[in-house]
């Protein structure tokens, strides 16, 4: 069972998350119902052309162990991204996830000449 979300908290701050829960149970293999993956994070949309993200991920690697990771990312519109690929994690894990960074408008060939 999986539940994912992207929710605006304010005009600039968004919460994102996903929880995967396994209902499988097999006492002989030491498998019990549990959370197999959890993702929680915040995205902040800056004034003009930047976005910051911090995302926490916890996922099961076997019936008794989990791995934890924290992703930090600064996205500069039109220039690139610094940090781990939090966008890739969010885009692949949360259905209907939308990038909150405003697209840079296309300009004509001679539009910026003075």
N, C-alpha and C positions, 0 to 999 in steps of 0.2 A: 504494500500500500504506500502511495506517495502523495505528498501535498507540497505544492510550491506556490510562492507568491512574490509579487513586486508591488509595494504599497507606498503611495506618497504620504509622508508625515507632515511635510510643509511644502511650499512651492519649490524648495531647493533640496530637501532632504528626503531620501527614499529608503525604505527598509526592504530587504530581499531575504528570501529563505527557502529552504526545502528540507523536508524530513522524509526519509525512506524507512519504513518499518516492516520487518519480516515477521510473518505470522507462523512460520514453520517451527515445528517442535519435534525433536527426536532425542529423547534422553540418552540412548545408547551412544550417540555421536556428540553429546554435550551441546546440542543445538536447542536453544530456547527462543521464544519470541523476543525480539529486541530491535532497537534502532540500528540500521546498518549504515546509514549515512545521514549526516545533519549538516546543513549549510546555513549560516546566518551572517548578514552583513548590512552595511550602510553605504549609501552613495550620496555624495554631495555635489550638486551642480553649481559651479562657480558663476560669477557674474557674466563674463563674456565668453570665454572659450576654453574653460578647463573643468575637469571633473575629477574628484578624488573618491576612491573606493577602499574599503577595508572589509575583508570577508574571512570568516572562520569556517573551517571544514573539519569534520570528524567522520572517519569512515572505518568500517570493519575490514580487517585483513584476514581474520580467521575467527572461529567461534569464541576465542578468549582475548583477542588483542584488537586494539583500534589505533589508527594513526591520526594525528592532529596536524593541521596546517593553518597558517595565517597568511593571507595574501594582501599586499598593499599595492595600490596602483594610482598613478597620477596620469591623467590623459589630457594632453594639450591638443586641442582641436587644430587640425591641419598640420601638426608637427609630428605627433606620435605619442607613445606611451612609455612611462617609466615604471619599473617594478614588475612583479609577477603578472601573469595573464588572468586577472580576475574576471575580465569580460568573457574570456573563453569558457571558464568554469561556470559562470552564471548563464551564459547563452546555451550551453549544452545541458545544464541541469534543470533550468526553470523554463517550462513551456511558456510561450508567448512573452518571453523576456524582451523588453525594448530598451535600447540604449538611450539614456537620458541626455546625452550630449547633443546639442543642436547641430545639425549639419551645416557646413560652411557653404554659403550660396555660391553658385557658379558665376564666374565673371566672364564677360566677353573679352575678346582678344585685345581691344583698345580701351577698355573701360577704366583702367587705373592710370592711364597716361594723362599728364596735365599739360 
